[in-house]
Amino acid sequence: MIFNKDCIYMFAAGFLLDLIIGDPEGIFHIVRLMGGEISILEKLLYRKGRPFQEFLRGLILVVICLLSVTALSFFLLYFISKLSRIAGVIFGALLSWQCLAIKCLKVSSMKVYDALKREDGLSGARKELSMIVGRDTEKLDRAGIIRAAVESVAESSSDGIIAPMFYLSLFGPVGAVVYKTVNTLDSMIGYRNERYEYFGKAAARLDDVLNFIPSRLAALFMTAAAFIHSGFSGRNAFRIWISDRNILKSPNAGQTEAAASGALELKLAGPAYYKGVLSDKPFIGAEFERDSVPGDIKRINTLMYLSSFLAFLTGLFFSIPTICN
């Protein structure tokens, strides 16, 4: 890390800002900047051609995005810190805050919960759910809507919270920005379909690599949280995580979904439609046969918050030697 103990202050302040404020609309946000750059570069670079040509163009897009966003965040943080240490800490805290999604994740998923309670019921819940999941939501029944919301919170607990904190702890705000760039690339072009099968492969594989350790740490934190809170089953969280964590095609997505399935004792995943095409995914926690209820959305958010606090405290604990120097 380049700023020593100041990075810890940035980490802590960013975490608290995300808890309190979340993701306000209408202000500059680094993830929106990334998304805009990716969209422009895609228009410039995407061409239908041979698989290797498409892959190479996608790789060039990834390299340009990483170099530009990393250089911008690094030099801004460096020069602001040179001008004023306090200003540097504030700017680093703002960067850290914008790389986390704790409150945003809760607010988005609770909109699904609230919609299920209103008169428009399923139609409103499907609309809110479509904002946070990639699957088709038009034909989902009540149980399917709830499970999809739970899965979204469980999976995003890793790439939206634990993984950014992991890289924040190791490399400061710039490390979190690099991770967030790769994660945004994957969310925009990392699909396995006709357009992105080869063009988005570099982004998808790099995202898999960067999430490999954090996703497993996230599952461990989620399992630990389930043991701490009496409303969850820690034993089942650990058992289902061990047995079902690798049954999905993604090497990382099943980690937290399996832990959450066991903790809530709720069957997750299973077949789903994406842009009209059926993805015949296996069930996680198939042994749990109870019906999902709206309260499960509240419960997964509780588990997500507990996991986030455990990850935050762990990051601070391993940073104590740096703070004391």
C-alpha positions as CSV (number, residue, x, y, z in Angstrom):
1,M,0.0,0.0,0.0
2,I,1.2,3.5,-0.8
3,F,-0.4,5.5,2.0
4,N,0.2,3.2,5.0
5,K,-2.2,3.9,7.9
6,D,-4.1,6.5,6.0
7,C,-5.6,3.7,3.9
8,I,-7.1,2.2,7.0
9,Y,-8.8,5.5,7.8
10,M,-10.1,5.6,4.2
11,F,-11.4,2.0,4.6
12,A,-13.1,2.7,7.9
13,A,-14.7,6.0,6.8
14,G,-15.8,4.5,3.5
15,F,-17.5,1.6,5.2
16,L,-19.3,3.9,7.6
17,L,-20.4,6.2,4.8
18,D,-21.9,3.3,2.9
19,L,-23.7,2.1,6.0
20,I,-25.2,5.5,6.6
21,I,-25.7,7.0,3.2
22,G,-25.6,4.2,0.8
23,D,-25.6,5.0,-2.9
24,P,-27.2,8.4,-3.5
25,E,-28.5,9.3,-6.9
26,G,-27.5,12.4,-8.9
27,I,-23.9,12.7,-7.8
28,F,-20.6,11.8,-9.4
29,H,-20.0,8.0,-9.0
30,I,-16.9,6.2,-10.1
31,V,-18.9,3.1,-11.1
32,R,-21.1,5.2,-13.5
33,L,-17.9,6.6,-14.9
34,M,-16.6,3.1,-15.5
35,G,-19.9,2.1,-17.1
36,G,-19.8,5.0,-19.5
37,E,-16.3,4.3,-20.6
38,I,-17.0,0.7,-21.2
39,S,-20.1,1.5,-23.3
40,I,-18.1,3.9,-25.5
41,L,-15.2,1.5,-25.9
42,E,-17.6,-1.3,-26.8
43,K,-19.1,0.7,-29.6
44,L,-15.6,1.5,-30.9
45,L,-14.1,-2.0,-30.6
46,Y,-16.8,-4.5,-31.0
47,R,-16.9,-6.2,-34.4
48,K,-18.3,-9.6,-35.4
49,G,-15.5,-11.8,-36.6
50,R,-13.5,-14.8,-35.8
51,P,-13.4,-16.0,-32.1
52,F,-9.8,-14.9,-31.6
53,Q,-10.3,-11.5,-33.2
54,E,-13.4,-10.9,-30.9
55,F,-11.4,-12.1,-27.9
56,L,-8.5,-9.8,-28.7
57,R,-10.8,-6.8,-29.1
58,G,-12.4,-7.6,-25.8
59,L,-9.0,-7.9,-24.2
60,I,-8.0,-4.5,-25.5
61,L,-11.1,-3.0,-24.0
62,V,-10.3,-4.5,-20.6
63,V,-6.7,-3.3,-20.7
64,I,-7.7,0.3,-21.7
65,C,-10.4,0.4,-18.9
66,L,-8.0,-0.9,-16.3
67,L,-5.2,1.4,-17.2
68,S,-7.3,4.5,-17.5
69,V,-9.4,4.1,-14.3
70,T,-6.4,2.9,-12.3
71,A,-4.2,5.7,-13.4
72,L,-6.9,8.3,-12.8
73,S,-7.7,7.1,-9.3
74,F,-4.0,6.6,-8.3
75,F,-2.8,10.0,-9.5
76,L,-5.8,11.9,-8.1
77,L,-5.3,10.2,-4.7
78,Y,-1.5,10.7,-4.8
79,F,-1.6,14.4,-5.7
80,I,-4.5,15.3,-3.4
81,S,-2.7,13.5,-0.5
82,K,0.5,15.5,-1.4
83,L,-1.4,18.8,-1.1
84,S,-3.2,17.8,2.1
85,R,-3.1,14.6,4.1
86,I,-6.6,15.3,5.4
87,A,-8.0,16.0,1.9
88,G,-6.3,12.8,0.7
89,V,-8.0,10.8,3.4
90,I,-11.4,12.3,2.6
91,F,-10.9,11.6,-1.2
92,G,-9.8,8.1,-0.4
93,A,-12.8,7.6,1.8
94,L,-15.1,8.7,-0.9
95,L,-13.5,6.3,-3.4
96,S,-13.8,3.5,-0.8
97,W,-17.4,4.4,-0.2
98,Q,-18.3,4.2,-3.9
99,C,-16.8,0.7,-4.2
100,L,-19.1,-0.7,-1.5
101,A,-22.8,-1.6,-1.8
102,I,-24.1,-2.6,1.6
103,K,-27.0,-0.2,2.1
104,C,-27.8,-0.1,-1.7
105,L,-28.1,-3.9,-1.7
106,K,-30.5,-3.8,1.2
107,V,-32.6,-1.0,-0.2
108,S,-32.9,-2.6,-3.6
109,S,-33.9,-6.0,-2.3
110,M,-36.3,-4.5,0.2
111,K,-38.2,-2.8,-2.6
112,V,-39.1,-6.3,-3.8
113,Y,-40.2,-7.1,-0.2
114,D,-42.3,-3.9,0.0
115,A,-43.9,-4.6,-3.5
116,L,-45.0,-8.0,-2.3
117,K,-46.9,-6.3,0.5
118,R,-48.8,-3.9,-1.8
119,E,-51.9,-4.4,-3.9
120,D,-50.0,-4.6,-7.2
121,G,-48.2,-7.5,-5.6
122,L,-46.5,-9.8,-8.0
123,S,-46.3,-7.4,-11.0
124,G,-44.6,-4.7,-8.8
125,A,-42.3,-7.2,-7.3
126,R,-41.3,-8.5,-10.7
127,K,-40.5,-5.0,-11.8
128,E,-38.4,-4.2,-8.8
129,L,-36.6,-7.6,-9.0
130,S,-35.7,-7.0,-12.6
131,M,-33.5,-4.1,-11.4
132,I,-31.2,-6.4,-9.4
133,V,-31.1,-9.7,-11.3
134,G,-30.2,-10.7,-14.8
135,R,-32.8,-13.4,-15.3
136,D,-36.3,-13.0,-16.8
137,T,-38.8,-12.1,-14.1
138,E,-42.0,-11.9,-16.1
139,K,-43.2,-15.4,-15.3
140,L,-41.8,-15.9,-11.8
141,D,-44.4,-16.8,-9.2
142,R,-44.3,-15.4,-5.6
143,A,-41.9,-18.1,-4.4
144,G,-39.6,-17.6,-7.4
145,I,-39.5,-13.9,-6.9
146,I,-38.5,-14.3,-3.2
147,R,-35.8,-16.9,-4.0
148,A,-34.3,-14.7,-6.7
149,A,-34.1,-11.7,-4.4
150,V,-32.4,-13.9,-1.7
151,E,-30.0,-15.2,-4.3
152,S,-29.1,-11.7,-5.5
153,V,-28.3,-10.5,-2.0
154,A,-26.3,-13.7,-1.2
155,E,-24.2,-13.5,-4.4
156,S,-23.8,-9.7,-4.2
157,S,-22.6,-10.0,-0.6
158,S,-19.4,-11.3,-2.2
159,D,-18.7,-9.1,-5.2
160,G,-20.5,-6.0,-3.9
161,I,-19.1,-6.0,-0.3
162,I,-16.6,-8.6,0.8
163,A,-14.5,-8.5,-2.4
164,P,-14.1,-4.7,-2.4
165,M,-13.2,-4.8,1.3
166,F,-10.7,-7.5,0.7
167,Y,-8.9,-5.4,-1.9
168,L,-9.3,-2.2,0.1
169,S,-7.6,-4.0,3.0
170,L,-4.7,-5.1,0.9
171,F,-4.1,-2.3,-1.6
172,G,-6.2,0.7,-0.4
173,P,-8.8,2.5,-2.4
174,V,-6.9,2.1,-5.7
175,G,-7.1,-1.7,-5.2
176,A,-10.8,-1.5,-4.7
177,V,-11.2,0.6,-7.8
178,V,-9.3,-1.9,-9.9
179,Y,-11.5,-4.7,-8.6
180,K,-14.7,-2.7,-9.2
181,T,-13.6,-2.0,-12.8
182,V,-13.1,-5.7,-13.5
183,N,-16.5,-6.5,-11.8
184,T,-18.3,-3.8,-13.8
185,L,-16.7,-5.1,-17.0
186,D,-18.0,-8.6,-16.2
187,S,-21.5,-7.3,-15.4
188,M,-21.6,-5.5,-18.8
189,I,-19.9,-7.7,-21.3
190,G,-19.0,-10.9,-19.4
191,Y,-22.0,-12.9,-20.7
192,R,-22.0,-16.2,-22.5
193,N,-24.2,-15.3,-25.4
194,E,-23.8,-14.8,-29.1
195,R,-22.5,-11.2,-28.8
196,Y,-20.2,-11.6,-25.8
197,E,-19.1,-15.3,-25.8
198,Y,-15.6,-14.3,-27.0
199,F,-15.6,-10.5,-26.8
200,G,-16.4,-10.7,-23.1
201,K,-14.3,-13.7,-22.2
202,A,-11.2,-11.8,-20.9
203,A,-13.5,-9.7,-18.6
204,A,-15.3,-12.8,-17.3
205,R,-12.2,-14.8,-16.7
206,L,-10.4,-12.0,-14.9
207,D,-13.5,-11.4,-12.7
208,D,-13.4,-15.1,-11.8
209,V,-9.8,-14.9,-10.8
210,L,-10.2,-11.7,-8.7
211,N,-13.3,-13.2,-7.0
212,F,-11.9,-16.6,-6.3
213,I,-10.5,-15.9,-2.7
214,P,-13.1,-13.2,-1.7
215,S,-16.1,-15.4,-2.6
216,R,-14.8,-18.1,-0.3
217,L,-14.0,-15.7,2.4
218,A,-17.6,-14.2,2.0
219,A,-19.1,-17.7,2.5
220,L,-17.0,-18.2,5.6
221,F,-18.1,-14.9,7.0
222,M,-21.7,-15.7,6.2
223,T,-21.4,-19.1,7.9
224,A,-19.8,-17.5,11.0
225,A,-22.7,-14.9,11.0
226,A,-25.2,-17.8,10.9
227,F,-23.5,-19.4,14.0
228,I,-23.6,-16.1,15.8
229,H,-27.2,-15.2,15.2
230,S,-29.8,-17.5,16.7
231,G,-32.2,-16.9,13.8
232,F,-30.0,-18.9,11.4
233,S,-28.6,-22.4,11.2
234,G,-24.8,-22.2,11.3
235,R,-24.4,-26.0,11.1
236,N,-26.5,-26.2,7.9
237,A,-24.8,-23.1,6.5
238,F,-21.4,-24.9,6.8
239,R,-22.8,-28.2,5.6
240,I,-24.5,-26.9,2.5
241,W,-21.6,-24.7,1.7
242,I,-19.2,-27.7,1.7
243,S,-21.6,-29.9,-0.3
244,D,-23.2,-27.5,-2.9
245,R,-20.7,-24.6,-3.3
246,N,-19.3,-26.0,-6.6
247,I,-22.4,-27.3,-8.3
248,L,-23.0,-24.1,-10.4
249,K,-21.0,-23.4,-13.5
250,S,-19.6,-20.2,-12.0
251,P,-16.6,-21.0,-9.8
252,N,-17.6,-18.3,-7.3
253,A,-21.4,-17.6,-7.4
254,G,-22.3,-20.8,-5.6
255,Q,-20.1,-20.0,-2.6
256,T,-22.3,-17.5,-0.8
257,E,-25.5,-18.9,-2.3
258,A,-24.8,-22.3,-0.7
259,A,-23.9,-20.7,2.7
260,A,-27.1,-18.6,2.5
261,S,-29.2,-21.6,1.5
262,G,-28.1,-23.6,4.6
263,A,-28.3,-20.6,6.9
264,L,-31.9,-19.9,5.9
265,E,-32.7,-23.6,5.3
266,L,-34.1,-22.5,1.9
267,K,-33.7,-24.1,-1.5
268,L,-32.1,-21.7,-4.0
269,A,-30.9,-21.5,-7.6
270,G,-32.5,-24.0,-10.0
271,P,-33.7,-23.5,-13.6
272,A,-34.1,-19.9,-14.7
273,Y,-34.7,-18.1,-18.0
274,Y,-32.3,-15.5,-19.3
275,K,-33.5,-13.5,-22.3
276,G,-35.9,-16.2,-23.1
277,V,-33.4,-19.1,-23.0
278,L,-33.7,-21.7,-20.2
279,S,-30.6,-22.2,-18.1
280,D,-31.1,-25.6,-16.4
281,K,-29.1,-24.8,-13.2
282,P,-29.2,-27.3,-10.4
283,F,-30.8,-26.5,-7.1
284,I,-28.7,-25.5,-4.1
285,G,-29.9,-26.9,-0.8
286,A,-32.4,-29.2,-2.6
287,E,-33.2,-31.0,0.6
288,F,-35.0,-27.9,2.0
289,E,-38.6,-28.2,1.0
290,R,-40.3,-25.3,2.8
291,D,-41.9,-22.5,0.8
292,S,-40.1,-19.2,0.6
293,V,-41.8,-16.3,2.4
294,P,-41.2,-12.5,2.1
295,G,-39.5,-12.5,5.5
296,D,-36.7,-14.5,3.9
297,I,-35.6,-11.2,2.1
298,K,-35.3,-9.5,5.5
299,R,-33.4,-12.5,6.9
300,I,-30.8,-12.6,4.1
301,N,-30.2,-8.8,4.6
302,T,-29.6,-9.4,8.3
303,L,-27.1,-12.2,7.4
304,M,-25.5,-9.9,4.8
305,Y,-25.1,-7.1,7.4
306,L,-23.6,-9.4,10.0
307,S,-21.2,-10.9,7.4
308,S,-20.1,-7.4,6.4
309,F,-19.4,-6.3,9.9
310,L,-17.4,-9.5,10.5
311,A,-15.4,-8.8,7.3
312,F,-14.8,-5.2,8.4
313,L,-13.7,-6.1,11.8
314,T,-11.3,-8.7,10.4
315,G,-9.8,-6.2,8.0
316,L,-9.2,-3.7,10.9
317,F,-7.7,-6.5,13.1
318,F,-5.1,-7.4,10.5
319,S,-4.4,-3.6,10.0
320,I,-3.7,-2.9,13.6
321,P,0.2,-3.3,13.1
322,T,0.0,-0.7,10.3
323,I,-2.0,1.8,12.4
324,C,0.4,1.4,15.3
325,N,3.5,2.1,13.3
